């Protein structure tokens, strides 16, 4: 589905921005080399997003747009949301859901603009998509060219925020400037060596939206099970000390 809901140009800049979540599988390349666990984590993430969009948030206004990039996804809101609790709850639920597959995820929350850019494609591409009746791929000889009809800072802001955070591990990052837009139901702390990054405790967060996602679609798991999943992962995968420090320290796991 192509997102056709870019806000009108008259909107103030801050009101034209939508939240976005970048979420991917921790240690994907290493897990891939060891066996099929990496695929289990990615399929759990994919399943979670699919069920969220079909069983929980499926109406105009609260619907979600998701785009895969390798072992991760960008998830984007339908419209600007002044409060970020729903966004944080979705990230928490998905991170807990991935942990059910024996993997862990890493995520970040940011904001940006998002728009359909397919009208700017070359004429040959537009005509090819019309002939195929597809908005995301066209023939390339006997092969295929896959397209992304949407673009904007929402697609890169959360990924860039995650990449810049020096803390290692399975963590949920938000810019400190946006942290006040998340309620106290989501425990968080600024990173030790700078105030630009705040990390939300995805293991212990307790919010009505998390409960709603769990009871409606079975996406997520109770906090106590998430704690055990992190401990089990550390035992099974032997991650570096910096990963242990970041994951356990910022998620209040002893």
C-alpha positions as CSV (number, residue, x, y, z in Angstrom):
1,X,0.0,0.0,0.0
2,X,1.3,3.5,-0.9
3,X,1.0,6.2,1.7
4,X,-1.2,8.9,0.2
5,X,-1.6,10.9,3.4
6,X,1.2,13.5,3.4
7,X,0.0,16.5,5.3
8,X,-1.0,19.7,3.5
9,X,1.7,22.3,3.0
10,X,-0.1,24.8,5.2
11,X,0.5,22.8,8.3
12,X,3.2,24.1,10.7
13,X,6.4,22.0,10.3
14,X,6.1,20.3,13.6
15,X,2.5,19.3,12.8
16,X,3.5,17.8,9.5
17,X,6.0,15.4,11.1
18,X,5.0,11.9,12.0
19,X,6.7,9.6,14.5
20,X,8.7,6.7,13.1
21,X,10.2,3.6,14.6
22,X,13.3,2.0,13.3
23,X,13.5,-1.6,14.6
24,X,15.9,-4.4,13.6
25,X,17.3,-7.7,14.9
26,X,20.3,-7.5,17.2
27,X,23.3,-9.4,15.9
28,X,21.5,-10.5,12.8
29,X,24.7,-11.2,10.7
30,X,26.2,-13.2,13.6
31,X,23.0,-15.2,14.2
32,X,22.7,-15.8,10.5
33,X,26.1,-17.4,10.4
34,X,25.2,-19.7,13.3
35,X,21.9,-21.1,12.0
36,X,18.3,-20.2,11.5
37,X,17.7,-18.1,14.6
38,X,18.2,-14.8,12.7
39,X,15.3,-15.8,10.4
40,X,13.1,-16.6,13.4
41,X,13.7,-13.2,14.8
42,X,13.0,-11.4,11.5
43,X,9.8,-13.4,10.9
44,X,8.6,-12.7,14.4
45,X,9.2,-9.0,13.8
46,X,7.4,-9.2,10.5
47,X,4.5,-11.1,12.0
48,X,4.2,-8.6,14.8
49,X,4.0,-5.6,12.5
50,X,1.5,-7.4,10.3
51,X,-0.8,-8.3,13.1
52,X,-0.5,-4.8,14.6
53,X,-1.6,-3.2,11.4
54,X,-4.5,-5.7,10.8
55,X,-5.8,-6.4,14.3
56,X,-5.0,-3.3,16.4
57,X,-4.3,-0.2,14.4
58,X,-6.1,-0.5,11.1
59,X,-8.3,2.6,10.7
60,X,-7.6,5.9,9.2
61,X,-5.9,8.1,11.7
62,X,-4.3,5.3,13.7
63,X,-3.1,3.1,10.9
64,X,0.6,2.2,10.4
65,X,2.9,2.2,7.3
66,X,5.8,-0.2,7.4
67,X,8.7,-0.6,5.1
68,X,11.4,-3.3,5.3
69,X,15.1,-2.6,4.9
70,X,17.2,-5.7,5.2
71,X,16.7,-7.1,8.7
72,X,14.8,-4.1,10.0
73,X,11.6,-2.1,9.4
74,X,10.7,1.5,9.5
75,X,7.1,2.0,10.9
76,X,5.5,5.4,10.4
77,X,2.3,6.9,11.8
78,X,-0.6,8.1,9.8
79,X,-0.5,11.6,11.2
80,X,1.4,13.8,13.6
81,X,0.8,12.8,17.3
82,X,1.7,15.3,20.0
83,X,2.1,12.5,22.6
84,X,4.4,9.5,21.8
85,X,3.0,6.9,24.2
86,X,1.3,4.9,21.4
87,X,4.5,4.9,19.5
88,X,6.6,3.8,22.5
89,X,4.1,1.1,23.3
90,X,4.3,-0.3,19.7
91,X,8.1,-0.4,19.9
92,X,8.0,-2.1,23.3
93,X,5.4,-4.7,22.2
94,X,7.4,-5.5,19.1
95,X,10.7,-5.8,21.0
96,X,9.1,-8.2,23.5
97,X,7.5,-10.1,20.6
98,X,10.9,-10.7,19.0
99,X,12.2,-12.0,22.3
100,X,9.7,-14.9,22.1
101,X,11.7,-16.2,19.1
102,X,15.0,-16.3,21.1
103,X,16.2,-13.1,19.5
104,X,16.3,-9.5,20.7
105,X,15.7,-6.3,18.8
106,X,17.0,-2.8,18.9
107,X,14.8,0.2,18.2
108,X,14.7,4.0,18.0
109,X,11.9,6.6,17.9
110,X,12.1,9.8,15.9
111,X,10.0,12.1,13.8
112,X,10.0,13.3,10.2
113,X,8.1,14.1,7.1
114,X,6.7,11.4,4.8
115,X,5.2,11.6,1.3
116,X,4.4,9.7,-1.8
117,X,7.1,10.4,-4.4
118,X,5.9,8.0,-7.2
119,X,4.7,11.0,-9.2
120,X,8.4,12.2,-9.5
121,X,9.6,8.9,-11.0
122,X,10.8,8.9,-14.6
123,X,8.0,8.6,-17.2
124,X,9.2,5.2,-18.2
125,X,8.9,3.9,-14.7
126,X,5.5,5.4,-14.2
127,X,4.2,3.8,-17.4
128,X,5.7,0.5,-16.4
129,X,4.0,0.5,-13.0
130,X,0.7,1.3,-14.7
131,X,1.1,-1.6,-17.1
132,X,1.9,-4.0,-14.3
133,X,-0.7,-2.7,-11.9
134,X,2.0,-2.4,-9.2
135,X,3.3,0.5,-7.2
136,X,6.4,-1.2,-5.9
137,X,8.1,-3.2,-8.7
138,X,8.5,-3.2,-12.5
139,X,10.1,-5.7,-14.9
140,X,13.8,-5.4,-15.4
141,X,14.3,-7.7,-18.4
142,X,13.4,-11.1,-17.1
143,X,14.0,-9.9,-13.5
144,X,12.5,-7.2,-11.3
145,X,13.2,-3.7,-10.1
146,X,11.8,-3.1,-6.6
147,X,10.7,0.4,-5.8
148,X,9.9,2.4,-2.6
149,X,7.1,4.8,-3.5
150,X,7.5,6.9,-0.3
151,X,10.3,9.0,1.0
152,X,11.1,11.6,3.6
153,X,13.0,12.3,6.8
154,X,10.7,9.9,8.7
155,X,12.4,7.0,6.9
156,X,15.9,8.0,8.0
157,X,15.6,10.0,11.2
158,X,15.0,7.0,13.6
159,X,17.7,4.9,11.9
160,X,20.2,7.8,12.2
161,X,19.3,8.3,15.8
162,X,19.9,4.7,16.6
163,X,23.2,4.6,14.7
164,X,24.5,7.6,16.5
165,X,23.7,6.2,20.0
166,X,27.0,4.8,21.3
167,X,25.4,2.5,23.8
168,X,25.5,-1.2,22.6
169,X,22.8,-3.7,23.1
170,X,19.0,-4.3,22.9
171,X,17.8,-0.8,23.7
172,X,15.0,1.6,22.7
173,X,16.4,5.1,22.0
174,X,14.5,8.4,21.8
175,X,16.1,11.9,21.4
176,X,16.2,13.5,24.8
177,X,14.4,16.5,23.4
178,X,11.4,14.2,22.7
179,X,11.5,12.2,25.9
180,X,9.1,14.5,27.7
181,X,6.4,13.5,25.2
182,X,6.5,10.0,26.6
183,X,4.7,9.4,29.9
184,X,6.3,8.2,33.1
185,X,4.8,4.7,32.4
186,X,7.9,4.2,30.3
187,X,10.9,4.3,32.6
188,X,13.9,6.0,30.9
189,X,17.3,7.5,31.5
190,X,19.7,9.7,29.6
191,X,22.9,8.0,28.5
192,X,25.8,8.4,30.8
193,X,28.1,10.4,28.5
194,X,25.7,12.8,26.9
195,X,22.3,14.3,27.0
196,X,21.2,13.9,23.4
197,X,20.0,10.3,23.8
198,X,17.5,8.9,26.2
199,X,16.9,5.1,26.5
200,X,13.5,3.7,27.3
201,X,13.3,0.6,29.4
202,X,11.4,-1.7,27.0
203,X,11.5,-4.6,29.4
204,X,9.7,-3.0,32.3
205,X,7.4,-0.4,30.6
206,X,3.8,-0.7,31.8
207,X,1.1,1.1,29.8
208,X,-2.5,0.6,28.8
209,X,-1.5,0.6,25.1
210,X,1.0,-2.3,25.7
211,X,-1.8,-4.2,27.4
212,X,-4.2,-3.5,24.6
213,X,-1.8,-4.7,22.0
214,X,-1.1,-7.9,24.0
215,X,-4.8,-8.7,24.6
216,X,-6.0,-7.8,21.2
217,X,-3.3,-9.4,19.0
218,X,-1.0,-11.3,21.3
219,X,1.9,-9.1,20.3
220,X,4.4,-8.8,23.1
221,X,4.7,-10.7,26.4
222,X,4.7,-9.9,30.1
223,X,7.6,-8.0,31.5
224,X,8.8,-10.8,33.7
225,X,9.1,-13.1,30.6
226,X,11.0,-10.3,28.8
227,X,13.5,-10.1,31.6
228,X,14.1,-13.9,31.4
229,X,14.4,-13.7,27.6
230,X,17.2,-11.1,27.9
231,X,19.1,-13.3,30.4
232,X,18.6,-16.4,28.2
233,X,19.9,-14.6,25.2
234,X,23.0,-13.5,27.0
235,X,23.7,-17.0,28.1
236,X,23.1,-18.5,24.7
237,X,24.9,-16.0,22.5
238,X,27.7,-14.7,24.8
239,X,27.6,-11.1,23.6
240,X,30.5,-8.7,24.4
241,X,30.7,-7.0,27.8
242,X,29.7,-3.6,26.3
243,X,26.5,-5.3,25.0
244,X,25.7,-6.8,28.5
245,X,26.4,-3.4,30.1
246,X,24.1,-1.5,27.8
247,X,21.3,-4.0,27.7
248,X,21.2,-4.9,31.3
249,X,22.0,-1.5,32.7
250,X,19.5,0.6,30.7
251,X,16.7,-2.0,31.1
252,X,17.2,-2.4,34.9
253,X,18.1,-6.1,34.8
254,X,20.4,-7.3,37.5
